[in-house]
Amino acid sequence: MKWYAAPDIFFTDIQGFLVILDLRNDAYFILDPVGTSMWHAMLASDDEAEITASLQDKYAVEASRMRNDLTLFRRRCITQGFLQENEPGRKAGVPERVAVGPQHFLFFRAWWCLFRTSRVLHKNGLLHAYRTCADLPVPKGITAARDDLLRRSLAAFSRAENFFLLKQAPKDCMPRSLALFRFLRSVGLPVEHCIGVRRFPFFAHAWVEYRGDLVHDNPSWQTMFTTLARIPA
């Protein structure tokens, strides 16, 4: 039987360990190297004998023990909601590009994005908030003066933050970055949203990138984390 990763999780390898982000409950999980190998083997093949043989060769254990361990691991992944039998129907893609809208009242629009994002996260959870942002169209146009627009927009967002207290501050990178992403997309900047992790000591961070550069955050974060999830431009 072929198994697929659930559509509401993101995962990546870091130094031989698999890190999983479950958007449904905003939780991170780390699989050890054995679990990581089992995970990739199950996603790569639907042949149980082939999966068992490849893992048996790698770890030099009896076939019966490997089959038992693989069955227990699969059950745990299914129970956690990490794996499913059917191929996910919802596929992430780059939203349709649209013409840029008005660029007035930047301060008020920034404050509204902070308010709206915080409210959606509190009321509907990370999964809904993230999907909403992922479905935002990518702006087109404004080939000139984008640097000036970015400067003015970031200044407006900074002022808006002074009039909006995030309940999780200073550990507010997710609502802050999603709000910034929504705001900059709304003014016509094709920014990207990123979620990154590091394994030891474990830490996760979310940020916004424009043309490959981190904006409105500590630039060093970009080199300290492995990107786990990205909303592309």
LOZA-985063 format. One record per residue: x, y, z of N, C-alpha, C in turn; residue in one letter. Coordinates in nm, 4 decimals. Example, Ala and Ser with C-alpha at 12.3 -4.5 7.8 and 13.67 -1.06 7.14 Angstrom:
% LOZA-985063
{r {1.3190 -0.5690 0.7800} {1.2300 -0.4500 0.7800} {1.3200 -0.3300 0.7800} 'A'} {r {1.2850 -0.2250 0.7080} {1.3670 -0.1060 0.7140} {1.2900 0.0030 0.7870} 'S'} 
This chain:
% LOZA-985063
{r {0.0843 -0.1192 0.0000} {0.0000 0.0000 0.0000} {0.0880 0.1245 0.0000} 'M'} {r {0.0510 0.2226 -0.0828} {0.1258 0.3470 -0.0917} {0.0786 0.4433 0.0170} 'K'} {r {0.1740 0.5055 0.0850} {0.1420 0.6015 0.1897} {0.1905 0.7402 0.1490} 'W'} {r {0.1172 0.8416 0.1944} {0.1483 0.9804 0.1596} {0.1526 1.0650 0.2865} 'Y'} {r {0.2366 1.1677 0.2819} {0.2387 1.2628 0.3926} {0.1094 1.3433 0.3916} 'A'} {r {0.0532 1.3662 0.5081} {-0.0698 1.4431 0.5189} {-0.0462 1.5851 0.4672} 'A'} {r {-0.1486 1.6481 0.4110} {-0.1289 1.7797 0.3493} {-0.1049 1.8930 0.4490} 'P'} {r {-0.1324 1.8692 0.5771} {-0.1218 1.9761 0.6762} {0.0056 1.9660 0.7592} 'D'} {r {0.1038 1.8924 0.7092} {0.2318 1.8864 0.7782} {0.3432 1.9252 0.6818} 'I'} {r {0.4514 1.9764 0.7393} {0.5737 2.0033 0.6646} {0.6860 1.9253 0.7325} 'F'} {r {0.7833 1.8816 0.6546} {0.8934 1.8069 0.7147} {1.0211 1.8320 0.6367} 'F'} {r {1.1330 1.8173 0.7074} {1.2634 1.8332 0.6446} {1.3675 1.7580 0.7250} 'T'} {r {1.4770 1.7195 0.6601} {1.5879 1.6517 0.7265} {1.6891 1.7532 0.7775} 'D'} {r {1.7319 1.7336 0.9015} {1.8369 1.8161 0.9592} {1.9361 1.7237 1.0285} 'I'} {r {2.0536 1.7099 0.9726} {2.1606 1.6294 1.0311} {2.1138 1.4873 1.0628} 'Q'} {r {2.0397 1.4278 0.9720} {1.9962 1.2906 0.9890} {1.8692 1.2724 1.0687} 'G'} {r {1.8117 1.3799 1.1188} {1.6867 1.3753 1.1939} {1.5763 1.4417 1.1118} 'F'} {r {1.4570 1.3862 1.1187} {1.3437 1.4438 1.0477} {1.2650 1.5325 1.1432} 'L'} {r {1.2457 1.6566 1.1038} {1.1655 1.7498 1.1822} {1.0314 1.7684 1.1124} 'V'} {r {0.9231 1.7514 1.1874} {0.7875 1.7624 1.1337} {0.7153 1.8771 1.2029} 'I'} {r {0.6513 1.9615 1.1239} {0.5622 2.0647 1.1760} {0.4196 2.0266 1.1420} 'L'} {r {0.3364 2.0127 1.2446} {0.1950 1.9829 1.2264} {0.1170 2.1123 1.2411} 'D'} {r {0.0678 2.1648 1.1294} {-0.0034 2.2924 1.1322} {-0.1344 2.2853 1.2098} 'L'} {r {-0.1913 2.1662 1.2235} {-0.3207 2.1540 1.2893} {-0.3152 2.1921 1.4366} 'R'} {r {-0.2019 2.1655 1.5003} {-0.1913 2.1988 1.6423} {-0.0650 2.2785 1.6745} 'N'} {r {0.0011 2.3301 1.5703} {0.1200 2.4136 1.5884} {0.2235 2.3416 1.6742} 'D'} {r {0.2523 2.2166 1.6384} {0.3455 2.1353 1.7165} {0.4558 2.0813 1.6271} 'A'} {r {0.5748 2.0682 1.6859} {0.6902 2.0140 1.6150} {0.7255 1.8767 1.6727} 'Y'} {r {0.7695 1.7874 1.5842} {0.8109 1.6538 1.6242} {0.9443 1.6225 1.5570} 'F'} {r {1.0296 1.5492 1.6276} {1.1600 1.5122 1.5735} {1.1723 1.3603 1.5744} 'I'} {r {1.2037 1.3026 1.4592} {1.2262 1.1588 1.4479} {1.3759 1.1311 1.4503} 'L'} {r {1.4147 1.0246 1.5211} {1.5558 0.9871 1.5232} {1.5951 0.9293 1.3873} 'D'} {r {1.7250 0.9001 1.3668} {1.7680 0.8513 1.2346} {1.6959 0.7256 1.1872} 'P'} {r {1.6614 0.6350 1.2797} {1.5899 0.5140 1.2387} {1.4494 0.5495 1.1911} 'V'} {r {1.3800 0.6313 1.2691} {1.2465 0.6746 1.2288} {1.2501 0.7533 1.0998} 'G'} {r {1.3545 0.8333 1.0820} {1.3700 0.9104 0.9583} {1.3844 0.8181 0.8377} 'T'} {r {1.4641 0.7119 0.8537} {1.4819 0.6158 0.7439} {1.3507 0.5450 0.7124} 'S'} {r {1.2762 0.5060 0.8151} {1.1473 0.4410 0.7935} {1.0514 0.5338 0.7208} 'M'} {r {1.0488 0.6575 0.7615} {0.9599 0.7564 0.6997} {0.9876 0.7683 0.5499} 'W'} {r {1.1118 0.7899 0.5143} {1.1461 0.8084 0.3735} {1.1229 0.6805 0.2936} 'H'} {r {1.1492 0.5659 0.3549} {1.1284 0.4394 0.2848} {0.9806 0.4180 0.2539} 'A'} {r {0.8928 0.4502 0.3477} {0.7495 0.4313 0.3255} {0.6954 0.5269 0.2205} 'M'} {r {0.7498 0.6471 0.2147} {0.7026 0.7434 0.1150} {0.7567 0.7121 -0.0246} 'L'} {r {0.8690 0.6401 -0.0295} {0.9343 0.6159 -0.1583} {0.8816 0.4922 -0.2294} 'A'} {r {0.8239 0.3970 -0.1549} {0.7840 0.2710 -0.2167} {0.6538 0.2196 -0.1567} 'S'} {r {0.5792 0.1433 -0.2377} {0.4577 0.0794 -0.1887} {0.4768 -0.0719 -0.1751} 'D'} {r {0.5987 -0.1161 -0.1906} {0.6303 -0.2579 -0.1806} {0.6822 -0.2864 -0.0394} 'D'} {r {0.6003 -0.3544 0.0410} {0.6363 -0.3816 0.1801} {0.7650 -0.4614 0.1910} 'E'} {r {0.7806 -0.5616 0.1051} {0.9011 -0.6438 0.1092} {1.0248 -0.5615 0.0740} 'A'} {r {1.0113 -0.4741 -0.0243} {1.1248 -0.3889 -0.0646} {1.1638 -0.2936 0.0471} 'E'} {r {1.0630 -0.2350 0.1133} {1.0905 -0.1428 0.2241} {1.1621 -0.2163 0.3365} 'I'} {r {1.1092 -0.3323 0.3726} {1.1678 -0.4097 0.4819} {1.3109 -0.4513 0.4503} 'T'} {r {1.3339 -0.4965 0.3280} {1.4673 -0.5413 0.2892} {1.5685 -0.4272 0.2922} 'A'} {r {1.5285 -0.3106 0.2434} {1.6216 -0.1967 0.2409} {1.6580 -0.1526 0.3822} 'S'} {r {1.5602 -0.1517 0.4721} {1.5870 -0.1127 0.6106} {1.6664 -0.2207 0.6834} 'L'} {r {1.6383 -0.3466 0.6523} {1.7105 -0.4575 0.7148} {1.8582 -0.4527 0.6774} 'Q'} {r {1.8865 -0.4259 0.5509} {2.0249 -0.4151 0.5068} {2.0965 -0.2990 0.5746} 'D'} {r {2.0249 -0.1897 0.5942} {2.0865 -0.0700 0.6509} {2.1184 -0.0870 0.7982} 'K'} {r {2.0297 -0.1554 0.8711} {2.0471 -0.1656 1.0163} {2.0849 -0.3062 1.0637} 'Y'} {r {2.0985 -0.4005 0.9711} {2.1463 -0.5353 1.0042} {2.0666 -0.5995 1.1170} 'A'} {r {1.9353 -0.6054 1.1022} {1.8482 -0.6705 1.1995} {1.7670 -0.7778 1.1284} 'V'} {r {1.7080 -0.8656 1.2081} {1.6277 -0.9728 1.1508} {1.5052 -0.9161 1.0808} 'E'} {r {1.4621 -0.9849 0.9752} {1.3482 -0.9379 0.8963} {1.2216 -0.9295 0.9802} 'A'} {r {1.2010 -1.0278 1.0686} {1.0799 -1.0281 1.1512} {1.0762 -0.9077 1.2445} 'S'} {r {1.1901 -0.8745 1.3017} {1.1951 -0.7582 1.3905} {1.1735 -0.6297 1.3125} 'R'} {r {1.2338 -0.6203 1.1942} {1.2172 -0.4993 1.1137} {1.0717 -0.4819 1.0715} 'M'} {r {1.0051 -0.5909 1.0330} {0.8641 -0.5807 0.9942} {0.7795 -0.5342 1.1113} 'R'} {r {0.8094 -0.5867 1.2292} {0.7336 -0.5483 1.3485} {0.7570 -0.4016 1.3826} 'N'} {r {0.8839 -0.3591 1.3799} {0.9154 -0.2190 1.4103} {0.8520 -0.1250 1.3085} 'D'} {r {0.8551 -0.1656 1.1825} {0.7972 -0.0827 1.0771} {0.6455 -0.0710 1.0944} 'L'} {r {0.5810 -0.1799 1.1307} {0.4361 -0.1774 1.1530} {0.3995 -0.0860 1.2685} 'T'} {r {0.4747 -0.0947 1.3791} {0.4479 -0.0088 1.4944} {0.4716 0.1381 1.4606} 'L'} {r {0.5775 0.1640 1.3860} {0.6075 0.3023 1.3476} {0.4984 0.3581 1.2574} 'F'} {r {0.4530 0.2788 1.1616} {0.3482 0.3235 1.0706} {0.2194 0.3548 1.1478} 'R'} {r {0.1854 0.2685 1.2416} {0.0644 0.2915 1.3207} {0.0717 0.4223 1.3977} 'R'} {r {0.1876 0.4510 1.4532} {0.2047 0.5760 1.5280} {0.1897 0.6963 1.4356} 'R'} {r {0.2483 0.6880 1.3175} {0.2374 0.7989 1.2228} {0.0929 0.8198 1.1774} 'C'} {r {0.0204 0.7109 1.1580} {-0.1204 0.7211 1.1182} {-0.2025 0.7804 1.2320} 'I'} {r {-0.1761 0.7332 1.3541} {-0.2485 0.7851 1.4706} {-0.2240 0.9339 1.4889} 'T'} {r {-0.1003 0.9753 1.4666} {-0.0656 1.1172 1.4793} {-0.1208 1.1999 1.3641} 'Q'} {r {-0.1627 1.1346 1.2572} {-0.2135 1.2063 1.1417} {-0.1064 1.2509 1.0456} 'G'} {r {0.0128 1.1910 1.0547} {0.1216 1.2280 0.9659} {0.1115 1.1588 0.8304} 'F'} {r {0.0546 1.0399 0.8280} {0.0448 0.9605 0.7058} {-0.1006 0.9332 0.6712} 'L'} {r {-0.1266 0.9192 0.5415} {-0.2594 0.8817 0.4952} {-0.2472 0.7937 0.3714} 'Q'} {r {-0.3528 0.7155 0.3475} {-0.3501 0.6210 0.2362} {-0.3693 0.6887 0.1013} 'E'} {r {-0.4522 0.7921 0.0967} {-0.4860 0.8570 -0.0297} {-0.3936 0.9751 -0.0563} 'N'} {r {-0.3620 0.9937 -0.1817} {-0.2791 1.1077 -0.2196} {-0.3531 1.2366 -0.1882} 'E'} {r {-0.2870 1.3316 -0.1203} {-0.3543 1.4575 -0.0839} {-0.4103 1.5283 -0.2061} 'P'} {r {-0.5341 1.5726 -0.1934} {-0.5981 1.6399 -0.3062} {-0.5614 1.7857 -0.3159} 'G'} {r {-0.5297 1.8471 -0.2016} {-0.4975 1.9885 -0.2007} {-0.3483 2.0058 -0.2211} 'R'} {r {-0.3122 2.0622 -0.3336} {-0.1715 2.0801 -0.3665} {-0.1349 2.2277 -0.3575} 'K'} {r {-0.0264 2.2535 -0.2880} {0.0196 2.3913 -0.2753} {0.0765 2.4385 -0.4081} 'A'} {r {0.0455 2.5587 -0.4449} {0.0965 2.6150 -0.5683} {0.1062 2.7653 -0.5580} 'G'} {r {0.1685 2.8255 -0.6545} {0.1798 2.9707 -0.6536} {0.0458 3.0305 -0.6949} 'V'} {r {-0.0146 3.1128 -0.6091} {-0.1447 3.1712 -0.6443} {-0.1345 3.2593 -0.7683} 'P'} {r {-0.2483 3.2836 -0.8282} {-0.2541 3.3661 -0.9482} {-0.1999 3.5061 -0.9215} 'E'} {r {-0.1247 3.5581 -1.0145} {-0.0699 3.6931 -0.9992} {-0.1754 3.7965 -1.0377} 'R'} {r {-0.1825 3.9004 -0.9585} {-0.2818 4.0046 -0.9815} {-0.2137 4.1407 -0.9853} 'V'} {r {-0.2824 4.2361 -1.0445} {-0.2302 4.3721 -1.0502} {-0.2281 4.4331 -0.9112} 'A'} {r {-0.1374 4.5248 -0.8889} {-0.1198 4.5878 -0.7589} {-0.2344 4.6844 -0.7307} 'V'} {r {-0.2811 4.6828 -0.6084} {-0.3875 4.7726 -0.5665} {-0.3331 4.9041 -0.5145} 'G'} {r {-0.4179 4.9842 -0.4496} {-0.3749 5.1144 -0.3980} {-0.2718 5.1000 -0.2868} 'P'} {r {-0.1879 5.2023 -0.2748} {-0.0802 5.1991 -0.1754} {-0.0918 5.3154 -0.0774} 'Q'} {r {-0.2160 5.3494 -0.0450} {-0.2400 5.4591 0.0487} {-0.2677 5.4032 0.1884} 'H'} {r {-0.2636 5.4933 0.2883} {-0.2995 5.4582 0.4254} {-0.2223 5.3353 0.4742} 'F'} {r {-0.0921 5.3379 0.4547} {-0.0109 5.2225 0.4877} {-0.0168 5.1881 0.6364} 'L'} {r {-0.0145 5.2891 0.7216} {-0.0177 5.2636 0.8660} {-0.1448 5.1886 0.9051} 'F'} {r {-0.2593 5.2353 0.8584} {-0.3865 5.1725 0.8954} {-0.3981 5.0321 0.8368} 'F'} {r {-0.3472 5.0141 0.7168} {-0.3529 4.8813 0.6562} {-0.2612 4.7843 0.7300} 'R'} {r {-0.1458 4.8337 0.7760} {-0.0551 4.7490 0.8532} {-0.1194 4.7096 0.9864} 'A'} {r {-0.1812 4.8063 1.0525} {-0.2463 4.7757 1.1805} {-0.3587 4.6759 1.1604} 'W'} {r {-0.4351 4.6913 1.0518} {-0.5457 4.5995 1.0262} {-0.4935 4.4580 1.0012} 'W'} {r {-0.3810 4.4442 0.9320} {-0.3235 4.3123 0.9083} {-0.2774 4.2478 1.0385} 'C'} {r {-0.2221 4.3275 1.1283} {-0.1844 4.2754 1.2591} {-0.3076 4.2277 1.3362} 'L'} {r {-0.4113 4.3086 1.3348} {-0.5346 4.2737 1.4064} {-0.5993 4.1495 1.3460} 'F'} {r {-0.6121 4.1488 1.2143} {-0.6802 4.0378 1.1481} {-0.6046 3.9063 1.1664} 'R'} {r {-0.4724 3.9108 1.1513} {-0.3932 3.7895 1.1653} {-0.4005 3.7359 1.3072} 'T'} {r {-0.3875 3.8245 1.4054} {-0.3953 3.7829 1.5443} {-0.5306 3.7220 1.5767} 'S'} {r {-0.6355 3.7806 1.5240} {-0.7705 3.7309 1.5499} {-0.7924 3.5931 1.4857} 'R'} {r {-0.7472 3.5777 1.3614} {-0.7647 3.4489 1.2923} {-0.6875 3.3385 1.3639} 'V'} {r {-0.5651 3.3680 1.4070} {-0.4864 3.2689 1.4792} {-0.5547 3.2287 1.6092} 'L'} {r {-0.6084 3.3259 1.6790} {-0.6741 3.2973 1.8069} {-0.8052 3.2221 1.7878} 'H'} {r {-0.8788 3.2584 1.6864} {-1.0118 3.2007 1.6665} {-1.0079 3.0699 1.5879} 'K'} {r {-0.9247 3.0623 1.4844} {-0.9276 2.9475 1.3932} {-0.8018 2.8616 1.3948} 'N'} {r {-0.6938 2.9101 1.4566} {-0.5722 2.8312 1.4658} {-0.4746 2.8557 1.3519} 'G'} {r {-0.3556 2.7980 1.3669} {-0.2483 2.8207 1.2705} {-0.2818 2.7663 1.1327} 'L'} {r {-0.3428 2.6491 1.1250} {-0.3711 2.5884 0.9956} {-0.4534 2.6813 0.9079} 'L'} {r {-0.5610 2.7355 0.9620} {-0.6477 2.8249 0.8839} {-0.5730 2.9529 0.8466} 'H'} {r {-0.4995 3.0099 0.9418} {-0.4271 3.1344 0.9151} {-0.3212 3.1137 0.8080} 'A'} {r {-0.2505 3.0018 0.8149} {-0.1446 2.9755 0.7185} {-0.2027 2.9506 0.5791} 'Y'} {r {-0.3096 2.8725 0.5723} {-0.3733 2.8476 0.4429} {-0.4240 2.9771 0.3806} 'R'} {r {-0.4807 3.0638 0.4632} {-0.5318 3.1906 0.4121} {-0.4188 3.2718 0.3489} 'T'} {r {-0.3041 3.2765 0.4159} {-0.1909 3.3507 0.3615} {-0.1338 3.2824 0.2371} 'C'} {r {-0.1302 3.1489 0.2381} {-0.0767 3.0760 0.1237} {-0.1614 3.0951 -0.0010} 'A'} {r {-0.2895 3.1261 0.0177} {-0.3802 3.1446 -0.0955} {-0.3842 3.2885 -0.1463} 'D'} {r {-0.3086 3.3777 -0.0824} {-0.3060 3.5162 -0.1285} {-0.2398 3.5243 -0.2663} 'L'} {r {-0.2954 3.6012 -0.3569} {-0.2339 3.6139 -0.4898} {-0.0999 3.6865 -0.4835} 'P'} {r {-0.0153 3.6582 -0.5792} {0.1156 3.7228 -0.5871} {0.1020 3.8510 -0.6685} 'V'} {r {0.1450 3.9640 -0.6146} {0.1325 4.0905 -0.6906} {0.2189 4.0894 -0.8160} 'P'} {r {0.1740 4.1627 -0.9165} {0.2543 4.1857 -1.0353} {0.2530 4.3344 -1.0641} 'K'} {r {0.3423 4.3773 -1.1472} {0.3527 4.5200 -1.1723} {0.4544 4.5831 -1.0782} 'G'} {r {0.4543 4.7144 -1.0687} {0.5499 4.7901 -0.9883} {0.6925 4.7413 -1.0141} 'I'} {r {0.7390 4.7587 -1.1324} {0.8754 4.7189 -1.1635} {0.9762 4.8229 -1.1169} 'T'} {r {0.9283 4.9439 -1.0946} {1.0164 5.0506 -1.0480} {0.9727 5.0950 -0.9084} 'A'} {r {1.0663 5.1554 -0.8370} {1.0405 5.2143 -0.7055} {0.9961 5.1121 -0.6020} 'A'} {r {1.0296 4.9846 -0.6235} {0.9914 4.8838 -0.5240} {1.0701 4.9000 -0.3945} 'R'} {r {1.1960 4.9399 -0.4049} {1.2761 4.9576 -0.2842} {1.2180 5.0675 -0.1969} 'D'} {r {1.1724 5.1750 -0.2593} {1.1114 5.2830 -0.1827} {0.9799 5.2386 -0.1201} 'D'} {r {0.9017 5.1614 -0.1949} {0.7760 5.1097 -0.1417} {0.8023 5.0177 -0.0227} 'L'} {r {0.9052 4.9342 -0.0331} {0.9396 4.8454 0.0777} {0.9802 4.9260 0.1999} 'L'} {r {1.0615 5.0281 0.1800} {1.1057 5.1113 0.2923} {0.9878 5.1773 0.3618} 'R'} {r {0.8977 5.2367 0.2825} {0.7814 5.3050 0.3415} {0.6876 5.2054 0.4101} 'R'} {r {0.6732 5.0886 0.3516} {0.5830 4.9888 0.4082} {0.6361 4.9339 0.5402} 'S'} {r {0.7654 4.9078 0.5461} {0.8240 4.8574 0.6699} {0.8189 4.9624 0.7804} 'L'} {r {0.8372 5.0872 0.7437} {0.8261 5.1947 0.8424} {0.6833 5.2024 0.8962} 'A'} {r {0.5851 5.1883 0.8079} {0.4450 5.1914 0.8506} {0.4136 5.0715 0.9399} 'A'} {r {0.4672 4.9558 0.9065} {0.4416 4.8371 0.9883} {0.5038 4.8525 1.1265} 'F'} {r {0.6226 4.9114 1.1332} {0.6876 4.9351 1.2626} {0.6033 5.0272 1.3491} 'S'} {r {0.5485 5.1329 1.2891} {0.4630 5.2239 1.3654} {0.3362 5.1532 1.4112} 'R'} {r {0.2795 5.0717 1.3239} {0.1571 5.0001 1.3604} {0.1822 4.9046 1.4760} 'A'} {r {0.3004 4.8421 1.4808} {0.3323 4.7505 1.5903} {0.3336 4.8221 1.7244} 'E'} {r {0.3682 4.9499 1.7239} {0.3693 5.0262 1.8484} {0.2301 5.0465 1.9050} 'N'} {r {0.1291 5.0306 1.8202} {-0.0095 5.0495 1.8639} {-0.0860 4.9172 1.8669} 'F'} {r {-0.0097 4.8076 1.8637} {-0.0760 4.6769 1.8677} {0.0106 4.5817 1.9484} 'F'} {r {-0.0418 4.5336 2.0597} {0.0335 4.4458 2.1478} {-0.0019 4.3014 2.1192} 'L'} {r {0.0948 4.2274 2.0668} {0.0755 4.0845 2.0459} {0.0882 4.0133 2.1807} 'L'} {r {-0.0079 3.9274 2.2116} {-0.0128 3.8645 2.3427} {0.1074 3.7758 2.3699} 'K'} {r {0.1727 3.7268 2.2650} {0.2838 3.6355 2.2830} {0.4191 3.7060 2.2808} 'Q'} {r {0.4182 3.8384 2.2667} {0.5448 3.9097 2.2580} {0.6297 3.8803 2.3826} 'A'} {r {0.7654 3.8638 2.3659} {0.8377 3.8793 2.2391} {0.8408 3.7534 2.1528} 'P'} {r {0.7828 3.6425 2.2005} {0.7813 3.5194 2.1208} {0.6611 3.5219 2.0265} 'K'} {r {0.6669 3.6134 1.9324} {0.5500 3.6395 1.8477} {0.5826 3.6284 1.7003} 'D'} {r {0.6829 3.5484 1.6661} {0.7301 3.5494 1.5280} {0.6240 3.5000 1.4299} 'C'} {r {0.5392 3.4056 1.4684} {0.4405 3.3549 1.3739} {0.3325 3.4580 1.3428} 'M'} {r {0.2609 3.5134 1.4428} {0.1615 3.6146 1.4077} {0.2234 3.7384 1.3440} 'P'} {r {0.3397 3.7765 1.3901} {0.4062 3.8958 1.3368} {0.4452 3.8759 1.1910} 'R'} {r {0.5057 3.7612 1.1601} {0.5514 3.7370 1.0235} {0.4351 3.7159 0.9270} 'S'} {r {0.3300 3.6478 0.9716} {0.2136 3.6295 0.8851} {0.1443 3.7623 0.8574} 'L'} {r {0.1367 3.8477 0.9595} {0.0764 3.9802 0.9408} {0.1602 4.0640 0.8441} 'A'} {r {0.2915 4.0592 0.8606} {0.3805 4.1344 0.7708} {0.3692 4.0815 0.6288} 'L'} {r {0.3650 3.9501 0.6145} {0.3500 3.8890 0.4828} {0.2212 3.9353 0.4163} 'F'} {r {0.1108 3.9298 0.4885} {-0.0189 3.9733 0.4344} {-0.0144 4.1206 0.3948} 'R'} {r {0.0450 4.2018 0.4798} {0.0501 4.3455 0.4540} {0.1340 4.3768 0.3303} 'F'} {r {0.2534 4.3197 0.3214} {0.3406 4.3507 0.2082} {0.2845 4.2968 0.0764} 'L'} {r {0.2176 4.1817 0.0816} {0.1504 4.1333 -0.0394} {0.0398 4.2311 -0.0810} 'R'} {r {-0.0312 4.2873 0.0175} {-0.1441 4.3752 -0.0137} {-0.1006 4.5060 -0.0777} 'S'} {r {0.0231 4.5504 -0.0477} {0.0692 4.6766 -0.1061} {0.1425 4.6554 -0.2385} 'V'} {r {0.1607 4.5281 -0.2775} {0.2175 4.5031 -0.4092} {0.3571 4.4454 -0.4116} 'G'} {r {0.4037 4.3908 -0.2991} {0.5379 4.3344 -0.2946} {0.5301 4.1814 -0.2913} 'L'} {r {0.5948 4.1124 -0.3846} {0.5869 3.9659 -0.3927} {0.6789 3.8975 -0.2908} 'P'} {r {0.6451 3.9123 -0.1658} {0.7274 3.8565 -0.0590} {0.6971 3.7073 -0.0386} 'V'} {r {0.7830 3.6412 0.0356} {0.7664 3.5002 0.0694} {0.7675 3.4837 0.2210} 'E'} {r {0.6919 3.3868 0.2694} {0.6897 3.3575 0.4128} {0.7646 3.2285 0.4376} 'H'} {r {0.8494 3.2263 0.5406} {0.9317 3.1092 0.5708} {0.9174 3.0687 0.7165} 'C'} {r {0.9205 2.9376 0.7388} {0.9305 2.8820 0.8733} {1.0557 2.7965 0.8752} 'I'} {r {1.1452 2.8242 0.9690} {1.2699 2.7509 0.9769} {1.2903 2.6884 1.1133} 'G'} {r {1.3758 2.5861 1.1184} {1.4049 2.5176 1.2444} {1.5546 2.4896 1.2529} 'V'} {r {1.6009 2.4737 1.3749} {1.7349 2.4198 1.3988} {1.7182 2.3064 1.4995} 'R'} {r {1.8071 2.2087 1.4915} {1.7869 2.0868 1.5708} {1.8372 2.0990 1.7135} 'R'} {r {1.9554 2.1567 1.7333} {2.0104 2.1607 1.8687} {2.0813 2.2934 1.8938} 'F'} {r {2.0387 2.3634 1.9999} {1.9155 2.3361 2.0742} {1.7946 2.3660 1.9851} 'P'} {r {1.6904 2.2865 2.0006} {1.5778 2.3010 1.9080} {1.5156 2.4397 1.9218} 'F'} {r {1.4900 2.4995 1.8055} {1.4268 2.6312 1.8032} {1.3636 2.6498 1.6660} 'F'} {r {1.2515 2.7164 1.6630} {1.1823 2.7448 1.5362} {1.1598 2.8945 1.5254} 'A'} {r {1.1583 2.9422 1.4025} {1.1373 3.0849 1.3794} {1.0664 3.1042 1.2457} 'H'} {r {0.9850 3.2076 1.2369} {0.9142 3.2413 1.1130} {0.9531 3.3828 1.0713} 'A'} {r {0.9701 3.4028 0.9409} {1.0124 3.5333 0.8931} {0.9607 3.5563 0.7514} 'W'} {r {0.9866 3.6770 0.6996} {0.9441 3.7164 0.5658} {1.0679 3.7502 0.4831} 'V'} {r {1.0687 3.7052 0.3584} {1.1789 3.7346 0.2674} {1.1288 3.8128 0.1464} 'E'} {r {1.2142 3.9006 0.0995} {1.1867 3.9741 -0.0239} {1.3111 3.9659 -0.1114} 'Y'} {r {1.2956 3.9066 -0.2284} {1.4073 3.8859 -0.3207} {1.5203 3.8095 -0.2531} 'R'} {r {1.4862 3.7146 -0.1691} {1.5860 3.6310 -0.1048} {1.6454 3.6865 0.0224} 'G'} {r {1.6099 3.8104 0.0584} {1.6633 3.8727 0.1795} {1.5561 3.8805 0.2878} 'D'} {r {1.5962 3.8536 0.4114} {1.5049 3.8652 0.5247} {1.4756 4.0131 0.5500} 'L'} {r {1.3490 4.0451 0.5768} {1.3114 4.1846 0.6012} {1.2469 4.1985 0.7388} 'V'} {r {1.2700 4.3127 0.7999} {1.2088 4.3501 0.9272} {1.2379 4.2470 1.0364} 'H'} {r {1.3604 4.1968 1.0391} {1.3991 4.0974 1.1376} {1.5512 4.0903 1.1394} 'D'} {r {1.6041 4.0122 1.2308} {1.7484 3.9956 1.2422} {1.8002 3.9151 1.1227} 'N'} {r {1.8848 3.9728 1.0387} {1.9320 3.9015 0.9188} {2.0033 3.7703 0.9500} 'P'} {r {2.0615 3.7575 1.0684} {2.1362 3.6357 1.1009} {2.0459 3.5140 1.1158} 'S'} {r {1.9148 3.5365 1.1407} {1.8236 3.4225 1.1540} {1.8247 3.3362 1.0283} 'W'} {r {1.8406 3.4004 0.9147} {1.8297 3.3305 0.7865} {1.9352 3.2218 0.7708} 'Q'} {r {2.0530 3.2422 0.8300} {2.1608 3.1452 0.8183} {2.1617 3.0448 0.9325} 'T'} {r {2.0819 3.0688 1.0343} {2.0821 2.9822 1.1522} {1.9787 2.8701 1.1436} 'M'} {r {1.8861 2.8797 1.0457} {1.7761 2.7844 1.0398} {1.7720 2.7143 0.9045} 'F'} {r {1.7201 2.5922 0.9082} {1.6877 2.5193 0.7863} {1.5417 2.5437 0.7547} 'T'} {r {1.5119 2.5892 0.6330} {1.3744 2.6222 0.5971} {1.2888 2.4968 0.5932} 'T'} {r {1.1798 2.4993 0.6678} {1.0877 2.3861 0.6771} {0.9659 2.4058 0.5888} 'L'} {r {0.9178 2.5295 0.5813} {0.7993 2.5602 0.5010} {0.8177 2.6963 0.4377} 'A'} {r {0.7649 2.7109 0.3171} {0.7788 2.8374 0.2447} {0.6541 2.8628 0.1622} 'R'} {r {0.6013 2.9853 0.1705} {0.4968 3.0316 0.0792} {0.5684 3.1091 -0.0307} 'I'} {r {0.5762 3.0538 -0.1508} {0.6599 3.1146 -0.2547} {0.5933 3.2344 -0.3219} 'P'} {r {0.6753 3.3108 -0.3912} {0.6268 3.4239 -0.4683} {0.6190 3.3846 -0.6157} 'A'} 
